[in-house]
Amino acid sequence: MTPAPQSLADRRRLLQLETLHDLALALYGERAEQDLLEELLGRVCLVLDPAVAVAVTRDAAGGGRAVALVGWPGAEPTGADLLAEPLWRDLLAHGGPVTRRDATLAGLRYRELVAVPLAYRGVFLGFLALLDKEARGGAGSEFSVEDRRFLESVAALAGVALDGARQFERLETQRERLAEENKVLRGQLAAEVGGRRIVAHAPEMRRVLDLAERVAPRGVSVLLRGESGTGKELIAKLLHHLSGRGGALVAINCAALPESLLESELFGIEGGVATGVSARRGKFELADGGTLFLDEIGDMPPVLQAKLLRALQEREVVRVGGEEAIRVDVRVIAATHHDLERRVADGSFREDLYYRVRGVEVELPPLRERREDIPHLVRHFVEEFCRREGIAPPQFAKDALALLLDYDYPGNVRELQNLVEGAVSLADGAIDAALLRPLLGPAALSAPGGPEALDLESVERRHIQRVLHLAGGNKSEAARLLGLDRRTLLRKGF
């Protein structure tokens, strides 16, 4: 039996139901509010054929948040324009759909307007309005009762979707805020490792800490490079601290032990290998589940380099005098102040080992390239030393700080720490340039410019120049940092 042909009204009702179904699926996704409004208007216009359609939402303060328009002629209104219209106040007062005839909306004249509030659980989020139904397919040119019901159903769906989108947005904002707070807390936690604080105000050092934080949770090998005294061991402790590995951090200096002793220290030794020798675990076994820090790896003898490479590749070690392979789970952090590429080129360091330990490379800047940290380091070392010694901290005079800022520190942070502790030990209430200058040693006197470069006036000028550079040439900011009046800088020729 042939089904009876559907009437136009039946086809329109079917289209409305299909549209509601499709719209429900389309609106319930992780989408921006603007996208939701545009999707909403596009589908409504396909069913109800308005000449103009508009949807607007407001924020918590009542201002415009998102606007979508279809068919609007001329200059488009803003969200604030639409929410300032009497129509919005009528919708709020009525709490439901409204119909208006022969009036204007944001300066646009219409014959007929149908509007519904976008709301959820009593909270009005905005409105949807259709203007002037177009006559198509024999249908009338006015919005019908069914059109209004359909529009109410659409608005109900949209209210739920908008509320869900805003909840998702709030959760995402909260997640980002918590991530930032967590990052700050991790930074505070990372700032003190093993009772030692990492001072990092200079951008160069902040980049090191940022890279360390990103790579720490991964199992990749890390190669720390930098001059002696730049803090490679402290960064190795930080990497282990942030790694989440449950085992211990075990360190060994590859340059401090002869080859025979270094091998047994690394891989362990079996009992009875020599008279009086008992079995002993090596650093690899002790670091199982944790981190092995190989300091000054560039000084490791070539024979041990081959054994180290095998241990890293196979993840197992064989003790000196033993035959059984022992499985180990070790994350390796290596450090060197040598030019490893040059050592690879001259054959004193294995190329395959070089690439094995250089998973991620972290270059620590010398202190002369992070002078912004010097005042903070001085304060930290003074407080740490005086707390340990049980004495009152002395004051550093400006000329003393200027001298410290101007010095190049061949021994880097370690040299600055020793210098500060020596100065505090000799101080009698205050530390000035006269007390510090002899402690700087021959390196300062043999620097370019000779001893005369260390007179107070020269040191002062160089210090002001450095602070001006740090302040980006801003003399007012530099004067503030120096504790001077801006006119004083001008009198000094800056």
DRENKETOR-835343 format. One record per residue (C-alpha): x, y, z. Coordinates in pm, whole numbers, plus 50000, padded with zeros to 5 digits. Each point is the difference from the previous one (the first is absolute). Layout:
<sites>
XYZ/...
</sites>
This chain:
<sites>
500005000050000/501415033449897/500375024250296/497965031749978/502055030449902/500995022050290/498435034150033/502135031350015/499215003350372/501124964150063/503255005849813/500625031750202/499384981850331/502364972149894/502645025549905/499615016950339/500404966950187/503054990549795/501485034450057/499464997850376/501674966050004/502955011949792/500255032050200/500094980950328/502914979649871/501775030349858/499725021850311/501284974850251/503675001549921/503005018650134/499435031449795/500455037250046/496905020750072/500325018949672/500024967249807/496914988250187/498055031449909/500964997849635/499014963349984/496735008350171/499045028149762/501014980849689/497744970750079/497055021250116/500095020749682/499864968749784/496694990150163/498225033050071/501215022249712/500385033650177/501265029949805/502325008650290/501094979950304/502045010250300/501324982650312/501885016850283/501354989050339/501145020450295/502754995550256/499704999050379/500245038050020/497165004849751/502165010249705/499964984949653/501874967349967/499294984649657/497885010949702/498884980849690/498085016149713/498384987349680/498765023749729/500575032050197/500225029349753/502455028250051/502155005850307/499744970550239/499035006850363/502204989850291/498954978750293/499745031150215/497695016149741/497644970149996/499924995850378/499175036950041/496804995749797/496565000050168/499544965049854/502534985950249/498225016350293/496674986349875/501444964849979/501385002450354/496695013150133/497864974749814/502334970450056/498984984149671/499445006049628/498765033849877/498585011849669/500255035849874/498705017249687/500925031249805/502925011750211/503825001449984/502834979450142/503395017450019/498815024249732/498674973149766/496275002949921/497944968049986/496394989849940/500034970650242/502494987850262/500014968050202/502554997550283/500784974250267/502355002550297/503004976950021/499904988350358/500814970650223/498734993950352/498725035450033/503215016749882/499485021349688/503004996749771/498755019749696/497324998649733/499174988149649/497845021249769/498574994449651/498765028849786/497524999249709/499214965049878/500494996049627/497184984649792/501234967749837/498344968849858/496505012650053/500535006450372/498795031950161/502215029950066/499414999850375/501494978050272/497504973050101/499264985250341/502044969449902/502905022849902/499945015550346/499884965850170/502914988449788/501945031450093/499304993750371/501304964549967/503155012849828/500495025850275/499674973350270/502664978949833/502225030349952/499705010650365/501244966250120/502814999849743/501135035450088/500014992150370/502054968749931/502445019749784/500465025650276/500514973350262/502614983849778/501665033849951/500065005950375/501494965750060/502605006049731/500915033650157/500194983450339/502194972549855/502365025749849/500135019350327/500714968550197/502684990749746/501625034150049/499744996950379/501464965249978/502815013449785/500725026950259/499924974550280/502324977149804/502265029649941/500025007950372/500624963550076/502734998549739/501575031850132/501314980750299/501574966349933/501854980950265/499945030350229/501585022049732/498115027749828/500195006049627/500185037349930/498765007449649/498755034949922/502005005149681/498164989349680/502904977149903/499674980550324/496215000049993/500194982949661/502224973250153/497484993450278/497124999749753/501794974549780/500904979150307/496375000050113/498794988549658/502544972249956/500144987650362/496974976449987/501334982949687/502444971150004/502315015749741/503695004750081/501085035750071/503395015749933/500765030450216/502625022849852/501655030750142/503105013550164/501124987650340/498005014950282/496865008249800/497794976450200/499834968349791/499734977650306/497165021150138/498084997449672/500594962350001/498424998850347/497105020849871/499464976549704/499914970150233/497785018150249/497415007549729/500334966549823/497664981050229/502394970650006/499864981450329/503654989850013/502945020050124/502165026049829/503524985649991/502915021749886/503564991949897/502775022649873/501624982649703/503105022050025/500684994150369/500844962749992/502634978849820/498734976549732/500114967750206/498175015350296/497505018449780/498964967349834/499214982850328/498265031150128/497765000749694/499264963349946/500744984150338/502414972350088/499644963450094/501454986550320/503314981349983/501315018549694/502995009550212/501124992650354/497715016150251/497545012649738/496334994250077/497085003149761/498775035349953/497265015249791/500965027149753/498395033549933/497774985649728/498474975150241/499665026050272/498185022949754/497584972849885/496575016149967/501585034350037/502595022449837/503734996249940/501905033049972/503264995949809/501895032050071/502915009549771/499214971949759/502395015449750/502924988150218/498944963550001/502744976549869/499294985149652/499904963950129/497255008450246/498115019749737/499404967449810/498734982550315/497815029550088/498515000049650/499154963050029/498375005550340/497875028149860/498994980349689/499294967050169/498695014550328/502114975350191/503404998950170/502554973450082/502025004450316/503784999549986/501004963550031/496444988549942/498214982649715/496315005250076/498295029849837/497955020850241/496975018749861/499765036550099/497445027449938/502075032050010/499425034649858/503405015349914/500905036550035/503515008949885/501925032350039/503165014749856/501835032749959/501974986349703/499335004949629/498774964549937/499735005649624/503715007749988/500754969350211/497924978749765/501945014649706/503414992350155/498914964850102/500175004350377/496234996450043/497834974049826/497565014449751/497354973450071/500195007350374/499765037349927/496684995249821/498784975750267/500435024750289/498955030649796/496274992949991/499175035350109/502725026050043/499755027250264/502565028149985/500565018450328/501055036449952/503115013150176/499385025150275/501365028649789/497064994549764/497385001250276/501175029750206/496405008150102/500264970150234/503115012450182/498215022050262/497524971950069/502784974350027/501965022650235/496985004150226/499354962649996/503614990650079/500205025950280/496804987350162/501014963549959/503525005050140/498895021950293/497234975750094/502484971349995/502585019250202/497505015950238/501115035849931/498225032149901/500115007249624/502125030449904/498945026849755/501535002349653/500915035549902/499065012349652/503625001149888/500404963750108/496954989249800/501245020249703/503334981850020/498254966250015/497805009049703/503015010249793/502124969050066/499954971749742/500284969650237/502154973849828/498744975850266/496375011049951/497414995350278/502344978550208/502615027949998/497385025950098/498874978550292/503564995750128/500615037449952/496885009750195/500754975750284/503565013050022/498825036050007/497394992850269/502664982550210/502255030749983/497285026550032/499585021950302/496415011049957/500235009749633/501614988649677/501425026049764/502114999449684/503235003750199/499264967350181/498944981649686/502735010749759/502834978850150/497684969650005/499445001749625/503564987949946/502345001849700/497234994249747/498545034350066/503365017749995/501054983449674/496735008549827/500075023849701/500605035250125/502244988550288/499715010750362/498995035549916/496754986249848/498914991450354/500005035350136/496675010150149/499075024849729/500584974949718/498144972750183/497125023850069/499715010649635/500074964349875/497404990150258/497685028349895/500474990349636/499054964150078/496895010550196/498995023549716/500344970849762/497864978050225/497385027850016/499915002049621/501455035150000/497245013650226/501845024850224/497165003750248/499814962450049/503814997450023/500075027650261/497374981750202/501984967549987/503175018550102/498285018750280/500965033449843/498175030949885/499645002049621/501765033850007/503004983250160/500324977449694/499825030449775/502735017650200/502194969249960/499685002749624/497414972749937/
</sites>
